[in-house]
Amino acid sequence: MKPKIIVFDRDGTLNYQPSDGDWVLDKNELKIIPGTKRLLNKLVKAGYLLFIFTNQSCIGRGKTNLYSVLEVNRLLMDKLPIEDVFMCPHRAEDNCSCRKPKPGMLDEIKNKYDPDMSHSYVVGNTEIDELAARATGFKSILIETDKGIKAAVEEILKC
């Protein structure tokens, strides 16, 4: 039986985005949106595997280093029921295949986990999350930045 999966954007979806609209650059800046763990646990109980996919060009731009971003990702995995994190460290001008809205990260998830695509979703807070989902056959749920995860979980669970 193929797994049902949900892939979440990171900053602005699961955790608060910094006030400058940028990225969470180190673990001291990480603030998970209240209620997120409880809501994600509902999805796990319903049989979903949960993942994160995130553009982190802050690495390629020299605003932080790979270690700091990996530390934030590990902390999220420690605090939330997340199976794995897929990350693109490149700048837009690098023209890589993994940077959202390109499908590279979602294709990697599909290849590694072979999900049941009729029960697999991308939840994000920007159009690029939605475009990446459409390019790979995931159902897409677009939420308001730093809000709306409750409505997304309710929508998924009633399907």
Secondary structure as the mmCIF struct_conf table of DSSP 4:
data_model
#
loop_
_struct_conf.conf_type_id
_struct_conf.id
_struct_conf.beg_label_comp_id
_struct_conf.beg_label_asym_id
_struct_conf.beg_label_seq_id
_struct_conf.end_label_comp_id
_struct_conf.end_label_asym_id
_struct_conf.end_label_seq_id
HELX_LH_PP_P HELX_LH_PP_P1 LYS A 2 PRO A 3
STRN STRN1 LYS A 4 PHE A 8
BEND BEND1 ARG A 10 ARG A 10
STRN STRN2 ASP A 11 ASP A 11
TURN_TY1_P TURN_TY1_P1 GLY A 12 LEU A 14
STRN STRN3 ASN A 15 ASN A 15
HELX_LH_PP_P HELX_LH_PP_P2 TYR A 16 PRO A 18
TURN_TY1_P TURN_TY1_P2 SER A 19 ASP A 20
BEND BEND2 GLY A 21 GLY A 21
BEND BEND3 ASP A 26 ASP A 26
HELX_RH_3T_P HELX_RH_3T_P1 LYS A 27 GLU A 29
STRN STRN4 ILE A 32 ILE A 32
HELX_LH_PP_P HELX_LH_PP_P3 ILE A 33 ILE A 33
TURN_TY1_P TURN_TY1_P3 PRO A 34 GLY A 35
HELX_RH_AL_P HELX_RH_AL_P1 THR A 36 LYS A 45
TURN_TY1_P TURN_TY1_P4 ALA A 46 GLY A 47
STRN STRN5 TYR A 48 ASN A 55
HELX_RH_AL_P HELX_RH_AL_P2 SER A 57 GLY A 60
TURN_TY1_P TURN_TY1_P5 ARG A 61 GLY A 62
BEND BEND4 LYS A 63 THR A 64
HELX_RH_AL_P HELX_RH_AL_P3 LEU A 66 LYS A 79
BEND BEND5 LEU A 80 LEU A 80
STRN STRN6 ASP A 84 CYS A 88
HELX_RH_3T_P HELX_RH_3T_P2 ALA A 92 ASP A 94
BEND BEND6 SER A 97 ARG A 99
TURN_TY1_P TURN_TY1_P6 LYS A 100 PRO A 101
BEND BEND7 LYS A 102 PRO A 103
HELX_RH_AL_P HELX_RH_AL_P4 GLY A 104 TYR A 113
HELX_RH_3T_P HELX_RH_3T_P3 MET A 117 HIS A 119
STRN STRN7 TYR A 121 GLY A 124
BEND BEND8 ASN A 125 THR A 126
HELX_RH_AL_P HELX_RH_AL_P5 GLU A 127 THR A 136
TURN_TY1_P TURN_TY1_P7 GLY A 137 GLY A 137
STRN STRN8 LYS A 139 LEU A 142
TURN_TY1_P TURN_TY1_P8 THR A 145 ASP A 146
BEND BEND9 LYS A 147 LYS A 147
HELX_RH_AL_P HELX_RH_AL_P6 ILE A 149 LYS A 158
#
